[in-house]
Amino acid sequence: MGRIIVANRHGDQVVEWDPAVVTEEGRAAVAEAEKLISEARARGCAVSKKVDGKHVLDNAPFDPQVEEYQIIAPIAGG
Amino acid sequence: MASWLQSIRPPNRLLRLLRSLGLADDPNPGDRPELERPWLINWQWVPKRSAGPGFGPHEYARARARGAEVARATFGDEQWDKLRRQGFLDLRSRRIPGLTYRLRVGRRIQLVWDSVEEAMGSPWPYDYLCINPTYPLPAVEYAAQLYLYLRDREDEVVRVAAPQPFDQPLGRVF
């Protein structure tokens, strides 16, 4: 099971998918997750992924096999 | 870009009353709000240190509790315990010799120098860096995000940082 933690003013909200599910619904969940990551990056957000139990910032394309992504807010001075 | 006005929700107490009377549908069973994509919203007019309209004490408490869970997962247990114990986390700069970034929850980054000589080479005229998220976040959750930026993308931090002569709470976290 993969998931994206969307950090927002609610603390976090989670989008999940199961890469093992090959049904239409499963593919749609993966596509939705990929779209969310692309959209956030296009708006200046960073993305981290969990590697060996800890999060690291990541520039690689979306991978449905990743256990956990997190969308990180863009930063600004002042 | 959408306006934050679109995020206004009807009064929660009234909605709860209507739902208890069976006069209104509950769109989010389990008390979970719909997925909010904050990068699509213009937060410019939301007051400082506020999550915006529609947030009461219950929503703030819930957001902070969830933010702390995410922060713990992001920091890892060791760093999380250290942060709680000492109230800050120190990260050595990989880019600027003699510099340590002191990260504190909800406050500006403090610059700590190994020596006066190295401080003289600072790219900034002051010892506090004001860096905010572009949308409201619980302070502890943002601290974890800033930790990732400092550790993995220091160039971005150096690029956007606004140096300040004094310490102050950040404006876009709560």
Interface residues (C-beta under 8 A of the other chain):
Chain A: I5 V6 A7 N8 R9 H10 G11 D12 Q13 V15 L36 E39 A40 R43 G44 C45 A46 S48 G53 K54 H55 V56 L57 Q70 I72 A73 P74 I75 A76 G77 G78
Chain B: R32 P33 L35 E36 R37 P38 W39 L40 A51 G52 F55 E59 R62 A63 R64 A65 R66 G67 E69 V70 A73 T74 G76 L129 C130 I131 N132 P133 T134 Y135 P136 L137 P138 E141 Y142 Q145 L146 L148 Y149 D152 R153 E156 V157 V160 A161 A162 F174
